[in-house]
């Protein structure tokens, strides 16, 4: 399906752009790469509003999983800051 | 199940990412390469999710079913010698599925339509004995069921509903643009997969894309519409709908 192909293409381009940009910025924290990719994923998924209800449902599940990962990273960072 | 390209791509990306991420992190000691491996896992999961949402019926099977239905209606129209353009009725003027009305003789005067058109093949729409027509369920009729919210009367609401059905659900076009003028709707469908052909069925009912567009537009504006003109050029289908009543 063309809409699926376009969506995946946008995701690939966005994650590649983020990874390359952060690598050039000499970022060495993997959590930063992951967080930026999750934010890009959530934005792109929200922009594709014409997905079928079934596709939206399954993508929402994946979004929740990634968001949970993002929350874990955020909580770990908060603990790290509090320890200082 | 295994010939689903999205599933194959997803599994491939996830496995490759899962193998490469620890290698890049612990052995190569490279954070950017580890990030690429993580991105690969993310896109892999997304692709697997899309695979489960893909329609179970193959495009070839769908085309076969569509063509069979169209052949049956075309045979009926040719046998009855009906060449008038079909009128697409909004939900307020019909019972059951969305219908297209083809008059048995002459043209339909919309003002003569009394009450709701019953769910039958041959229907009487007015008081005169000659006010007879055949009511068929056009390809666009069933697509109305797929809409979660009934479209509104503005061009942007109709455009959203048509884009949702043609692009998001049926993958029949790339994008849709709707412009309204006095008693006319001009719809530009970019990248259509089904084109207009100069055959009896299409002359009467319109192409499947025009039929979908007419059904949704009719339901949106709440008035009957007729496909006035349909053309294809430069990768675009241009459909003109006449608003009746």
Interface residues (C-beta under 8 A of the other chain):
Chain A: X1 X2 X3 X4 X7 X8 X11 X12 X15 X16 X18 X19 X20 X22 X23 X27 X28 X29 X30 X33 X34 X37 X38 X41 X50 X51 X52 X53 X54 X55 X57 X58 X59 X61 X62 X65 X66
Chain B: X6 X9 X25 X31 X32 X34 X35 X36 X38 X39 X42 X43 X45 X46 X47 X49 X50 X52 X53 X54 X148 X163 X164 X167 X168 X169 X171 X174 X191
